[in-house]
């Protein structure tokens, strides 16, 4: 990446996607205790909402969040919604989030709504490499904190936090099935018959909701949390899929990210929990069940649903990649490998559906 006061920035380095963020620099100077020049760095992540590290001439840092450069899907990339959730949680204090600093709806600045928040430094467990120096005690501390924060999220007083009207409270899975099926058909670039078949099966086999409606993050895992020096979660990131609904479905989604050594297929290609210093998936599930007190008897259904939903999300990322909006997926290999991954996820869901439903 080049600096703001040297050679011109590449378009991929700047939140406006044009390589000429003059208006953004002026806006930041008005809303932050700083002044130009600013440097911008796209933080490596998935193919959805984009996060940029913003650094000023004194090395102060902030994070800027914006939607994908193209092919955004309805409310999945609603910056105002993310801003509202994180602002409310920051004030309420039960769930750690970065400090929200400024929100911009003016499309003239970078061509999309965006917001700026504090940049929380710490450890993010993205893969086995990031866990290489961890001991079993540190891994357990991180795991217990991960569970504690999710339980706090799932038992949050929505009214007291000002989030009671964030979304409908009932029929979380039904809403999710409708949403992701619609977004695949409207935003997709190919026919995926198995996606439709599994949608119909999951809709027909929906179990009763066995917990009170809660704040459902939608993508909670180590990869979306920042750990402090004591391996406690100090910030939860990426709230773009958050809504109100079934906490059990939200937990089982997180459970799918917990890969055990020897697993043939996991949500992540290289889960940090492959490192044997971590407890196994069953122990992780038991820990959440003990702390939450929730009935997890419908776990197999939610596992199938989670693989279907993940395939839906990756299919959306595939469509955006074909449209040229690579974002953080710029180094994720061949675009055709993304489509293959979608197909494998759907096949995994279908395999389990044959056994459990």
C-alpha positions as CSV (number, residue, x, y, z in Angstrom):
1,X,0.0,0.0,0.0
2,X,1.2,3.5,-0.8
3,X,0.8,6.5,1.5
4,X,-1.6,9.3,1.1
5,X,1.2,11.8,0.5
6,X,3.4,9.8,-1.8
7,X,2.4,8.0,-5.0
8,X,-1.3,7.6,-5.8
9,X,-3.2,5.0,-4.0
10,X,-4.6,2.0,-5.8
11,X,-8.4,1.8,-5.9
12,X,-8.4,-1.4,-3.9
13,X,-6.5,0.4,-1.1
14,X,-9.2,3.1,-0.6
15,X,-12.7,2.9,0.8
16,X,-14.1,4.9,-2.2
17,X,-12.8,2.3,-4.7
18,X,-11.4,5.1,-6.8
19,X,-7.9,5.6,-5.5
20,X,-8.7,9.3,-4.8
21,X,-10.3,9.7,-1.3
22,X,-10.0,13.5,-1.0
23,X,-13.6,13.9,0.1
24,X,-13.2,11.1,2.7
25,X,-10.0,12.7,4.1
26,X,-11.9,16.0,4.6
27,X,-14.9,14.1,6.2
28,X,-12.5,12.3,8.6
29,X,-10.8,15.5,9.6
30,X,-14.2,16.9,10.7
31,X,-15.2,13.8,12.7
32,X,-12.0,12.5,14.2
33,X,-9.4,14.3,16.4
34,X,-7.0,14.3,13.5
35,X,-6.1,15.8,10.1
36,X,-4.9,14.6,6.7
37,X,-2.9,12.9,5.3
38,X,-4.5,9.5,6.1
39,X,-3.4,6.0,5.0
40,X,-5.9,3.3,4.1
41,X,-5.4,-0.5,4.3
42,X,-8.0,-3.1,3.4
43,X,-8.1,-5.6,6.3
44,X,-8.0,-9.1,4.9
45,X,-11.4,-10.8,5.5
46,X,-14.2,-12.4,3.6
47,X,-16.1,-11.3,0.6
48,X,-18.8,-9.2,2.3
49,X,-18.7,-5.9,4.2
50,X,-15.2,-4.3,4.0
51,X,-13.1,-3.1,6.9
52,X,-10.3,-0.6,6.3
53,X,-7.6,0.4,8.8
54,X,-7.3,4.2,8.7
55,X,-4.0,5.7,10.0
56,X,-3.1,9.3,10.4
57,X,0.3,11.1,10.3
58,X,0.7,10.5,14.1
59,X,0.1,6.7,13.7
60,X,-3.3,7.0,15.4
61,X,-5.6,4.3,14.0
62,X,-9.3,3.8,13.4
63,X,-11.5,1.2,11.5
64,X,-13.8,2.2,8.7
65,X,-16.6,-0.2,7.6
66,X,-18.4,0.0,4.2
67,X,-20.5,-2.4,2.0
68,X,-19.0,-4.4,-0.8
69,X,-17.9,-2.3,-3.8
70,X,-20.6,-4.0,-6.0
71,X,-23.4,-6.5,-5.9
72,X,-24.5,-5.8,-2.4
73,X,-27.5,-7.9,-1.2
74,X,-30.4,-6.0,0.5
75,X,-30.1,-5.7,4.2
76,X,-27.1,-8.0,4.4
77,X,-24.9,-4.9,4.0
78,X,-26.9,-2.3,5.9
79,X,-24.4,0.0,7.5
80,X,-27.0,1.9,9.5
81,X,-28.1,-1.4,11.1
82,X,-24.5,-2.4,12.1
83,X,-24.0,1.1,13.5
84,X,-27.2,1.0,15.6
85,X,-26.4,-2.4,17.1
86,X,-22.8,-1.7,18.0
87,X,-23.7,1.8,19.4
88,X,-26.4,0.3,21.6
89,X,-24.2,-2.5,22.9
90,X,-21.4,0.0,23.6
91,X,-23.7,2.0,25.8
92,X,-25.3,-1.0,27.5
93,X,-21.9,-2.7,28.2
94,X,-22.8,-6.4,28.4
95,X,-21.1,-7.4,25.1
96,X,-17.7,-5.9,24.3
97,X,-17.6,-3.9,21.0
98,X,-15.4,-1.2,19.4
99,X,-16.3,2.4,20.2
100,X,-18.5,3.8,17.5
101,X,-17.3,7.3,16.5
102,X,-19.1,8.6,13.4
103,X,-21.6,7.5,10.8
104,X,-22.0,8.8,7.3
105,X,-25.1,8.5,5.0
106,X,-23.8,11.0,2.4
107,X,-23.3,9.0,-0.8
108,X,-21.1,11.7,-2.2
109,X,-18.2,10.9,0.2
110,X,-17.3,7.4,-0.9
111,X,-20.3,6.3,-2.9
112,X,-21.9,4.2,0.0
113,X,-22.9,4.7,3.7
114,X,-20.1,3.9,6.1
115,X,-19.0,4.3,9.7
116,X,-15.8,4.8,11.7
117,X,-15.0,3.1,15.0
118,X,-12.0,2.5,17.2
119,X,-9.4,0.0,16.0
120,X,-9.1,-2.6,18.7
121,X,-5.6,-4.1,18.8
122,X,-5.3,-7.7,20.0
123,X,-5.2,-11.3,18.9
124,X,-7.6,-12.7,16.3
125,X,-7.6,-16.5,16.0
126,X,-8.1,-17.0,12.2
127,X,-6.2,-20.2,11.6
128,X,-3.7,-22.7,13.2
129,X,-0.8,-20.3,12.7
130,X,-2.4,-17.7,14.9
131,X,-2.6,-20.2,17.7
132,X,0.9,-21.6,17.3
133,X,2.3,-20.2,20.6
134,X,-0.8,-20.8,22.8
135,X,-0.8,-23.2,25.7
136,X,-3.7,-25.4,26.7
137,X,-4.5,-23.0,29.6
138,X,-4.6,-20.0,27.3
139,X,-6.8,-21.9,24.8
140,X,-9.2,-22.8,27.5
141,X,-9.3,-19.2,28.8
142,X,-10.1,-18.0,25.3
143,X,-12.7,-20.7,24.8
144,X,-14.5,-19.9,28.1
145,X,-14.5,-16.2,27.3
146,X,-15.9,-16.9,23.8
147,X,-18.7,-18.9,25.4
148,X,-19.3,-16.4,28.2
149,X,-19.7,-13.5,25.7
150,X,-22.1,-15.5,23.5
151,X,-24.2,-16.4,26.5
152,X,-24.3,-12.8,27.6
153,X,-25.5,-11.9,24.0
154,X,-28.1,-14.6,24.1
155,X,-29.5,-13.6,27.6
156,X,-29.3,-9.8,26.9
157,X,-32.3,-7.7,28.0
158,X,-33.2,-6.5,24.5
159,X,-35.5,-3.8,25.8
160,X,-32.9,-2.4,28.3
161,X,-30.3,-2.4,25.5
162,X,-32.6,-0.5,23.1
163,X,-32.7,-3.4,20.6
164,X,-36.1,-4.9,21.2
165,X,-37.4,-3.6,17.9
166,X,-34.3,-4.7,15.9
167,X,-36.3,-7.4,14.2
168,X,-39.1,-9.9,14.6
169,X,-38.7,-12.2,17.5
170,X,-40.5,-15.3,16.3
171,X,-39.8,-17.9,13.6
172,X,-36.1,-17.1,13.3
173,X,-35.3,-20.1,11.1
174,X,-38.3,-19.5,8.8
175,X,-37.2,-15.9,8.3
176,X,-33.6,-17.0,7.6
177,X,-34.7,-19.7,5.1
178,X,-36.8,-17.1,3.3
179,X,-34.1,-14.5,3.3
180,X,-31.2,-16.6,2.1
181,X,-33.2,-18.4,-0.5
182,X,-34.4,-15.1,-1.9
183,X,-30.8,-13.6,-1.9
184,X,-29.4,-16.7,-3.7
185,X,-32.1,-16.6,-6.4
186,X,-32.0,-12.8,-6.8
187,X,-28.2,-12.3,-6.4
188,X,-27.0,-15.6,-7.8
189,X,-25.5,-16.3,-11.2
190,X,-26.4,-19.9,-11.7
191,X,-29.0,-22.5,-10.8
192,X,-28.4,-24.5,-7.6
193,X,-31.1,-27.1,-7.5
194,X,-29.9,-28.7,-4.2
195,X,-30.1,-25.3,-2.5
196,X,-33.9,-25.2,-3.3
197,X,-34.4,-28.9,-2.3
198,X,-32.8,-28.4,1.1
199,X,-34.7,-25.2,1.6
200,X,-38.0,-27.0,1.2
201,X,-36.9,-29.9,3.5
202,X,-35.7,-27.5,6.2
203,X,-38.9,-25.5,6.0
204,X,-41.0,-28.6,6.4
205,X,-39.0,-30.0,9.3
206,X,-38.6,-26.9,11.4
207,X,-38.5,-27.7,15.2
208,X,-40.2,-25.7,17.8
209,X,-38.2,-22.8,19.3
210,X,-37.0,-23.9,22.7
211,X,-35.5,-20.6,24.0
212,X,-36.7,-17.0,24.4
213,X,-35.8,-14.7,21.4
214,X,-32.4,-13.2,21.8
215,X,-29.7,-11.1,20.1
216,X,-28.4,-13.4,17.4
217,X,-25.0,-12.2,16.0
218,X,-25.3,-14.4,12.9
219,X,-21.5,-15.1,12.5
220,X,-20.0,-15.4,16.0
221,X,-16.7,-17.2,16.2
222,X,-13.0,-16.6,17.1
223,X,-12.4,-15.1,13.7
224,X,-14.8,-12.3,14.6
225,X,-13.5,-11.6,18.0
226,X,-10.4,-9.7,19.3
227,X,-8.7,-11.2,22.3
228,X,-6.7,-9.2,24.9
229,X,-3.5,-10.1,26.6
230,X,-5.3,-12.4,29.1
231,X,-7.0,-14.2,26.1
232,X,-10.4,-12.7,27.1
233,X,-12.7,-11.4,24.3
234,X,-12.3,-7.6,24.3
235,X,-14.3,-6.8,21.1
236,X,-16.9,-8.6,18.9
237,X,-16.7,-7.6,15.3
238,X,-18.8,-8.0,12.1
239,X,-22.4,-7.5,13.1
240,X,-23.8,-7.3,9.6
241,X,-25.9,-10.5,10.0
242,X,-27.2,-9.7,13.5
243,X,-30.9,-9.8,14.2
244,X,-33.3,-11.0,17.0
245,X,-34.3,-14.6,17.1
246,X,-33.4,-18.1,18.2
247,X,-30.2,-18.2,20.3
248,X,-29.9,-22.0,19.8
249,X,-29.7,-21.7,16.1
250,X,-27.2,-18.9,16.5
251,X,-25.0,-21.0,18.8
252,X,-25.1,-24.1,16.5
253,X,-23.9,-21.8,13.7
254,X,-20.9,-20.9,15.8
255,X,-20.4,-24.6,16.7
256,X,-19.8,-25.4,13.0
257,X,-16.7,-23.2,13.1
258,X,-15.2,-25.4,15.8
259,X,-13.2,-27.9,13.8
260,X,-11.8,-31.0,15.5
261,X,-8.5,-32.5,14.3
262,X,-9.4,-35.1,11.7
263,X,-12.6,-33.5,10.5
264,X,-13.0,-34.0,6.7
265,X,-14.9,-30.8,6.2
266,X,-15.4,-27.6,8.3
267,X,-16.7,-24.1,7.8
268,X,-13.1,-22.8,7.7
269,X,-10.4,-24.4,5.7
270,X,-7.9,-24.2,8.5
271,X,-9.8,-23.7,11.8
272,X,-7.7,-22.4,14.8
273,X,-9.3,-25.2,16.9
274,X,-7.4,-27.8,14.8
275,X,-4.6,-27.1,17.2
276,X,-4.8,-29.9,19.8
277,X,-4.4,-27.4,22.7
278,X,-8.2,-26.6,22.3
279,X,-11.0,-28.7,23.7
280,X,-13.0,-30.8,21.3
281,X,-16.3,-29.7,19.7
282,X,-18.4,-31.8,22.1
283,X,-16.8,-30.2,25.1
284,X,-17.4,-26.8,23.6
285,X,-21.0,-27.6,23.1
286,X,-21.3,-28.9,26.7
287,X,-19.7,-25.7,28.0
288,X,-22.3,-23.5,26.2
289,X,-25.2,-25.8,27.3
290,X,-24.1,-25.6,31.0
291,X,-23.6,-21.8,31.0
292,X,-26.8,-21.1,29.0
293,X,-29.1,-23.8,30.3
294,X,-30.7,-24.1,26.9
295,X,-32.1,-27.3,25.4
296,X,-29.9,-28.4,22.5
297,X,-31.9,-31.6,21.6
298,X,-32.6,-30.2,18.1
299,X,-28.9,-29.7,17.4
300,X,-28.8,-32.0,14.3
301,X,-31.5,-30.0,12.5
302,X,-29.6,-26.7,13.2
303,X,-26.3,-28.3,11.9
304,X,-28.0,-29.0,8.6
305,X,-29.6,-25.6,8.5
306,X,-26.2,-24.0,9.3
307,X,-24.4,-25.8,6.4
308,X,-27.3,-24.6,4.1
309,X,-27.0,-21.1,5.3
310,X,-23.2,-21.0,5.0
311,X,-23.6,-22.3,1.4
312,X,-26.0,-19.4,0.8
313,X,-23.6,-16.8,2.1
314,X,-20.7,-18.2,0.1
315,X,-22.8,-18.3,-3.0
316,X,-23.4,-14.6,-2.5
317,X,-19.7,-14.0,-2.2
318,X,-19.2,-16.0,-5.4
319,X,-21.6,-13.8,-7.2
320,X,-19.8,-10.7,-5.9
321,X,-16.5,-12.1,-7.0
322,X,-17.8,-12.7,-10.5
323,X,-19.1,-9.1,-10.5
324,X,-15.6,-7.9,-9.7
325,X,-16.1,-7.0,-6.0
326,X,-13.4,-9.2,-4.6
327,X,-12.8,-7.2,-1.4
328,X,-11.0,-9.3,1.1
329,X,-11.4,-12.4,-1.1
330,X,-8.8,-11.1,-3.5
331,X,-6.3,-13.8,-2.4
332,X,-8.8,-16.6,-1.9
333,X,-7.9,-18.5,-5.1
334,X,-9.9,-19.3,-8.2
335,X,-13.4,-18.0,-8.4
336,X,-14.5,-21.4,-9.5
337,X,-13.2,-22.9,-6.3
338,X,-15.7,-20.8,-4.4
339,X,-18.6,-22.3,-6.4
340,X,-17.1,-25.8,-5.8
341,X,-17.1,-25.0,-2.1
342,X,-20.8,-24.0,-2.2
343,X,-21.6,-27.4,-3.8
344,X,-19.6,-29.3,-1.2
345,X,-21.4,-27.5,1.6
346,X,-24.8,-28.3,0.2
347,X,-23.8,-32.0,-0.3
348,X,-22.7,-32.1,3.3
349,X,-26.1,-30.8,4.4
350,X,-27.9,-33.2,2.2
351,X,-25.8,-36.1,3.6
352,X,-26.8,-35.3,7.1
353,X,-30.4,-34.6,6.2
354,X,-30.6,-38.2,4.8
355,X,-29.4,-39.5,8.1
356,X,-31.2,-37.2,10.6
357,X,-34.4,-35.8,9.1
